[in-house]
Amino acid sequence: MERLRAKLLGLDGRNYKAYKDIQGWNLGFERFNLRIDHVQGDPYAAPSRLRVFVPLDQARLPAKALKNSARRRATRDFLARSFRGSARPERDLSIDAGGQTILERTACLLTGDDIELRFRLELPGSGRRIKGRRAADLLCSRLPDIVERSLIAPHLDLEALERHCAVVEDQEALRARLADHDLLAFLADGSCLPRRSGIDDRPAENAVSLSSPDSLRVTLSTPNSGEVSGLGIPRGITLIVGGGFHGKSTLLRALESGVYDHIPGDGREQVVTEPSAVKIRAEDGRSVSGIDISDFIGSLPGGRMTECFSTDLASGSTSQATALVEAMEVGAQTVLLDEDTSATNFMIRDQRMQTLVAKTSEPITPFVDRVRELRDTIGVSTVLVMGGSGDYFDHADTVIQMDAFRPLDVTAEAHSIAKTHQTGRTQAHANPLRRPQPRQMAPASIKPERRPGLVKIVVRGLDTLVIGRTDIDLRAVEQLVDPCQLRSIGWILARLAKTARETMEPVPEICQRLEELRATGWDALTGHPDGDLSLPRVAEVMAALNRLRGVRME
């Protein structure tokens, strides 16, 4: 530490590039080791990357915090958040500790006998001159204090750590028990589903707590909270209905995010969805490559076939049909839809329109005519928010009405209405629904390099992933929750591009890459220690690949 202090003081006032002298240093402090992996080239470049290694015997974490994979992940998440909290007064220090979800992250790892914390530092400068005294104070005085308060006993808040671990362990247990009860989702009584705003994912203040109707209430056991009762959504076809602004989409968004674990106090700590669930929607203008949507959209005017459909400018109906087939392709057991973000002509075609426009002039087979086959033939459940059409009553297994954010079971009433008020529709399809056949992708069609030898991965919030010279628009991929997922996706696609084969099946290849990340670590993905990554699902990796303009699949 004193060697580093002396070096930084000696750099005071020199050109900013002189900071490069400390790159690669590995320093022993009194209670931890510090590694300086990368030093930024100028004050306006991406921050420098550093790592702290704290021996586990110094941290003295309780054995219970490390006893299984769920608790280890929760512990790592808690320590990263603890470091962020302690470092908050120092604006030059930052760490990717996450928001409301608890993801598999690289910000904090347990490596051997150490806690490894990866953080960023904006090395201080004045213009292009080094502020060595400020740097020495940050690294040699402030950092040891932050590490002491956030990672080392007895300063750790062990009660908060146990809450963090228990919440994650319980969520994993609840999610694992869904299949035993033939459920696709579970929402505990007392959960808070509304969020503060579209850009603030924290729980809304003074929100109505969830209370399950007796007919849909189930009780599941957890290792820490004991028996938990709440709303169980059965597998099959579920409609969420109700008046405007009564909480239909709020419930669906809770199901979307239920594939992830949430922090204590989020309000959704006991809201879980089966992990393969995929939200689909219409997406005008998206790119589509080599997908068979012929079960939903037949041949188009001009004789254009849809068995291997590609376009740079998809319509609402073709994009939603594509999203549905892509969800089946990645093995989704549940699809989630909201009429507000769906193409009307893909969802429903009523008797009057069927009478006016003959089937021979309409290539679209609406979703209402395939939803039963999706359940019975493919084994995929559907949760659909529907406020404007009752045609789905004929097919629904469960109908939940949201009334002032309170769910009511109106299944029997909906079925009675369906019998009394016939729609007069005729089924629009002739051929049975098929499982999608695996596509082949040409890895060489992914271009991750800005120039030869320089891979470029840039993330802009949750909306855009830049890979090489191409922007991927991900605004419609609504289950992405953290920019670090996009960074990981970008690097996974960059690694796929290096595959020597002419063609590959992308889904099993991506699944294998994700398993390798879980098993062997992350540094091989980027080629250097990176604390700004988290594990995405195969569905979101494929969503990015499917929207990458120029990729060749068939």
MOGI-V218599 format. One record per pair of residues at least 6 apart in sequence whose ideal C-beta (glycine too) atoms are under 8 Angstrom apart, sorted by the first residue. I is the first residue (numbers start at 1). J is the second residue. Records with the same first field share a line. If there is no record, write none. Layout:
I=J + J
This chain:
1=27 + 28 + 29 + 30 + 140 + 144
2=140
3=27
4=22 + 25 + 27 + 34 + 136 + 139 + 140
5=136 + 139 + 140
7=21 + 22
8=22 + 132 + 133 + 135 + 136 + 139 + 140
9=132 + 133 + 136
10=132
11=18 + 19 + 21 + 130 + 132 + 135
12=130 + 131 + 132 + 133
13=129 + 130 + 132
14=129 + 130 + 132
15=128 + 129 + 130
16=41 + 42 + 43 + 123 + 125 + 128 + 129 + 130
17=41 + 42
18=130
19=39 + 40 + 48 + 123 + 130 + 135
20=39 + 41
22=36 + 39
23=36 + 37 + 38 + 39
24=36 + 37
25=34 + 35 + 36
26=33 + 34 + 35 + 36
27=33 + 34 + 35 + 36
29=144 + 147
30=144
31=54 + 58 + 144 + 147 + 148 + 152
32=52 + 53 + 54 + 55 + 58 + 144 + 147 + 151 + 152
33=52 + 53
34=50 + 51 + 52 + 53 + 139 + 143
35=50 + 51 + 53
36=48 + 50
37=49 + 50 + 51 + 528 + 529
38=48 + 49 + 528
39=48 + 123
40=46 + 47 + 48 + 122 + 123
42=128
43=122 + 123 + 125 + 127 + 128
46=120
47=92 + 94 + 120 + 121 + 122 + 123
48=120 + 121 + 122 + 123
49=118 + 119 + 120 + 528 + 529 + 530 + 531
50=118 + 119 + 120 + 121
51=116 + 117 + 118 + 119 + 529 + 531
52=116 + 117 + 119 + 143 + 147 + 151
53=111 + 114 + 115 + 116 + 117
54=114 + 115 + 117 + 147 + 151 + 152
55=113 + 114 + 115
56=110 + 113 + 114 + 115
57=113
58=152 + 153
59=115 + 151 + 152 + 153 + 156
60=152 + 153 + 154
61=75 + 153 + 156 + 161
62=158 + 161 + 162
64=71 + 162 + 165
65=71 + 72 + 74 + 75 + 161 + 162 + 165
66=72 + 75 + 110
68=169
70=165 + 168 + 169 + 172
71=165 + 168 + 169
72=110
73=102 + 104 + 168
74=102 + 164 + 165 + 167 + 168 + 169 + 261
75=110 + 161 + 164 + 165
76=105 + 107 + 108 + 109 + 110
77=97 + 98 + 102 + 103 + 105 + 108 + 164 + 168 + 263
78=160 + 161 + 164 + 165
79=108 + 115 + 117 + 150 + 151
80=95 + 96 + 97 + 98 + 105 + 107 + 108 + 117
81=97 + 98
82=150 + 151 + 156 + 157
83=95 + 97 + 108 + 117 + 119 + 146 + 147 + 150 + 151
84=94 + 95 + 97
85=150
86=145 + 146 + 149 + 150
87=93 + 94 + 95 + 119 + 146 + 150
90=138 + 142 + 146
91=122
92=121 + 122 + 123 + 124 + 138
93=119 + 120 + 121 + 138 + 142 + 143 + 146
94=119 + 120 + 121 + 122
95=107 + 117 + 118 + 119 + 120 + 531
96=105 + 106 + 107 + 484 + 531 + 532 + 534
97=105 + 107
98=105 + 107 + 482 + 484 + 534
99=201 + 481 + 482
100=201 + 202 + 262 + 263 + 266 + 268 + 481
101=257 + 260 + 261 + 262 + 263 + 481 + 482
102=164 + 167 + 168 + 260 + 261 + 262 + 263
103=260 + 481 + 482 + 484 + 485 + 534 + 535
104=518 + 534 + 535
105=484 + 531 + 533 + 534 + 535
106=118 + 484 + 522 + 530 + 531 + 532 + 533 + 534
107=117 + 118 + 119 + 531 + 532
108=115 + 116 + 117 + 118
109=115 + 116 + 118
110=116
115=151
117=147 + 151 + 531
118=529 + 530 + 531
119=531
120=531 + 532
121=138 + 139
123=130 + 135
124=130 + 131 + 134 + 135 + 138
125=131
148=155
149=155
150=156
160=264
163=264
164=263 + 264
166=223 + 224 + 225
167=224 + 261 + 262 + 263 + 264 + 269
168=261
169=222 + 223 + 224
170=222 + 223 + 224 + 225 + 228 + 269 + 270
171=261 + 262 + 269 + 270 + 272
172=261
173=221 + 222 + 223
174=186 + 220 + 222 + 228 + 270 + 272
175=272 + 273 + 274 + 275
177=186 + 220 + 221
178=184 + 185 + 186 + 272 + 274
179=274
181=218 + 220 + 232
182=234 + 235
183=218 + 232 + 233 + 234 + 235 + 274
184=233 + 234 + 235 + 238 + 273 + 274 + 277 + 333 + 334 + 381 + 383
185=232 + 233 + 255 + 258 + 271 + 272 + 273 + 274 + 277 + 334 + 383
186=218 + 220 + 230 + 231 + 232 + 233 + 270 + 271 + 272
187=193 + 210 + 212 + 230 + 231 + 233 + 251 + 254 + 258 + 270 + 271
188=210 + 228 + 229 + 230 + 270 + 271
189=209 + 210 + 211 + 212 + 217 + 229 + 230 + 231
190=209 + 210 + 211 + 230
191=209 + 210 + 230 + 254 + 267 + 268 + 269 + 270 + 271
192=203 + 204 + 207 + 209 + 210 + 266 + 267 + 268
193=207 + 210 + 247 + 250 + 251 + 253 + 254 + 267 + 268 + 271 + 405
194=203 + 204 + 207 + 208 + 247 + 250 + 405
195=201 + 202 + 203 + 204 + 250 + 253
196=202 + 203 + 204 + 205
201=481
202=266
203=265 + 266 + 267 + 268
207=267 + 405
208=247 + 404 + 405 + 406
210=230 + 231 + 405 + 406 + 407
211=406 + 407
212=229 + 230 + 231 + 232 + 407
213=231 + 407 + 408 + 409
215=409 + 411
216=231 + 232 + 233 + 398 + 400 + 407 + 409
217=229 + 230 + 231 + 232
218=229 + 230 + 231 + 232
219=227 + 228 + 229
220=227 + 228 + 230
221=227 + 228
222=228 + 270
225=270
228=270
230=270
231=407
233=255 + 383 + 398 + 400
234=397 + 398
235=334 + 381
236=375 + 381 + 382 + 397 + 398
237=371 + 372 + 375 + 381 + 382 + 384 + 392 + 395 + 396 + 397 + 398
238=381 + 382 + 383 + 384 + 396 + 397 + 398 + 399 + 400
239=384 + 385 + 386 + 392 + 393 + 396 + 398 + 399 + 400 + 414
240=248 + 251 + 252 + 383 + 384 + 385 + 386 + 400 + 401 + 402
241=248 + 385 + 386 + 387 + 399 + 400 + 401 + 402 + 410 + 414
242=248 + 387 + 401 + 402 + 403
243=387 + 403
244=387
246=402 + 403 + 404 + 405
247=402 + 404 + 405 + 406
248=338 + 385 + 387 + 402
249=338 + 340 + 385
250=402 + 405
251=385 + 400 + 402 + 407
252=279 + 336 + 338 + 383 + 385
254=268 + 271
255=271 + 273 + 277 + 336 + 383
256=273 + 277 + 279 + 336 + 478 + 479
257=268 + 271 + 273 + 479 + 481
258=268 + 271 + 272 + 273 + 277
259=273 + 274 + 275 + 276 + 277 + 479 + 537
260=481
262=268 + 269 + 271
263=269
273=334
274=333 + 334
275=537
276=330 + 331 + 332 + 333 + 334 + 539
277=332 + 333 + 334 + 335 + 336
278=327 + 330 + 332 + 334 + 335 + 336 + 479 + 539
279=335 + 336 + 337 + 478 + 479
280=320 + 323 + 324 + 327 + 335 + 336 + 337
281=320 + 323 + 337 + 338 + 341 + 342 + 476 + 478
282=316 + 317 + 319 + 320 + 323 + 341 + 342 + 343 + 346
283=314 + 316 + 319 + 320 + 323 + 476
284=314 + 315 + 316 + 319
285=313 + 314 + 319
286=314 + 319 + 322 + 473 + 476 + 547
287=311 + 312 + 314 + 546 + 547 + 548 + 549
288=309 + 310 + 311 + 314 + 318 + 319 + 322 + 546
289=310 + 546 + 551 + 552 + 553 + 554
290=308 + 309 + 310 + 439 + 552 + 553 + 554
291=308 + 309 + 310 + 322 + 325 + 326 + 436 + 439 + 546 + 553
292=306 + 307 + 308 + 309 + 325 + 436 + 437
293=306 + 309 + 318 + 321 + 322 + 325
294=305 + 306 + 307 + 309
295=325 + 365 + 370 + 429 + 431 + 433 + 434
296=321 + 324 + 325 + 346 + 364 + 365 + 367 + 370
297=306 + 309 + 317 + 318 + 321 + 363 + 364 + 365
298=306 + 363 + 364 + 365
299=305 + 306 + 363
300=306 + 363
306=318 + 363
308=554
309=318 + 322
311=318
312=549
314=322
315=343
316=343 + 345 + 346
317=343 + 345 + 346 + 364
319=343
320=342 + 343 + 346
321=346
322=546
324=335 + 367
325=436
326=542 + 543 + 546
327=335 + 380 + 539
328=378 + 380 + 435 + 436
329=436 + 438 + 439 + 507 + 542
330=507 + 538 + 539 + 542
331=507 + 538
332=380 + 539
333=379 + 380 + 381
334=380 + 381 + 382 + 383
335=374 + 380 + 381 + 382 + 383
336=382 + 383 + 384
337=347 + 367 + 382 + 383 + 384 + 385
338=384 + 385
339=347 + 384 + 385 + 386 + 387 + 388 + 389
340=385
341=476
345=364 + 366
346=364 + 366 + 367
347=366 + 367 + 368 + 389
348=366 + 367 + 368 + 389 + 391 + 392
349=362 + 364 + 366 + 368 + 425 + 428
350=389 + 391 + 423 + 425
351=423 + 424 + 425 + 426
354=425 + 426 + 428
359=428
362=428
364=428
365=428 + 429
366=428
368=391 + 392 + 395 + 425
369=427 + 428 + 429
370=429 + 433
371=382 + 384 + 392 + 395
372=395
373=432 + 433
374=380 + 382 + 433
375=381 + 382
377=432 + 433
378=433 + 435
384=392
386=392
390=414 + 417 + 418 + 421 + 423
391=423 + 425
393=399 + 414 + 415 + 417 + 418
394=418 + 423
396=411 + 414 + 415
397=411
398=409 + 411
399=409 + 410 + 411 + 413 + 414 + 415
400=407 + 408 + 409 + 410
401=407 + 408 + 409 + 410
402=408
438=505 + 507
439=505 + 506 + 553 + 554
440=503 + 504 + 505 + 553 + 554
441=496 + 503 + 504 + 505 + 506 + 545 + 551 + 552 + 553
442=502 + 503 + 551 + 552 + 553
443=496 + 497 + 498 + 499 + 501 + 503 + 504
444=497 + 502
445=550 + 551 + 552
446=467 + 493 + 494 + 496 + 497 + 545 + 548 + 551
447=467 + 468 + 469 + 470 + 497 + 550
448=455 + 456 + 457 + 467 + 468 + 490 + 493 + 494 + 497
449=455 + 456 + 468
450=456 + 468 + 469
455=468 + 494
456=466 + 467 + 468 + 469
457=465 + 466 + 467 + 487 + 490 + 491 + 494
458=465 + 466 + 490
459=465 + 466 + 483 + 486 + 487 + 490
460=466
461=483
462=474 + 475 + 480 + 481 + 482 + 483 + 486
463=473 + 474 + 475
464=471 + 472 + 473 + 474
465=471 + 472 + 474 + 486 + 489 + 490 + 544
466=472 + 490
467=490 + 493 + 494 + 548
470=548 + 549 + 550
472=544 + 547 + 548 + 549
473=547
474=480 + 486 + 543 + 544 + 547
477=540 + 543 + 544 + 547
479=537 + 539 + 540
480=486 + 536 + 540
482=534
484=532 + 533 + 534
485=534 + 535 + 536 + 540
486=544
487=530 + 532 + 533
488=517 + 525 + 533 + 534 + 535 + 536
489=536 + 540 + 541 + 544
490=544
491=525 + 526 + 533
492=510 + 513 + 514 + 525 + 536 + 541
493=541 + 544 + 545 + 548
495=513 + 525
496=504 + 506 + 509 + 510 + 513 + 545
499=509
506=542 + 545 + 553
507=538 + 542
510=538 + 541 + 542 + 545
511=538
514=535 + 536 + 538 + 541
516=524
517=525 + 535
518=535
522=530 + 533
523=529 + 530
525=533
526=533
545=551
546=553
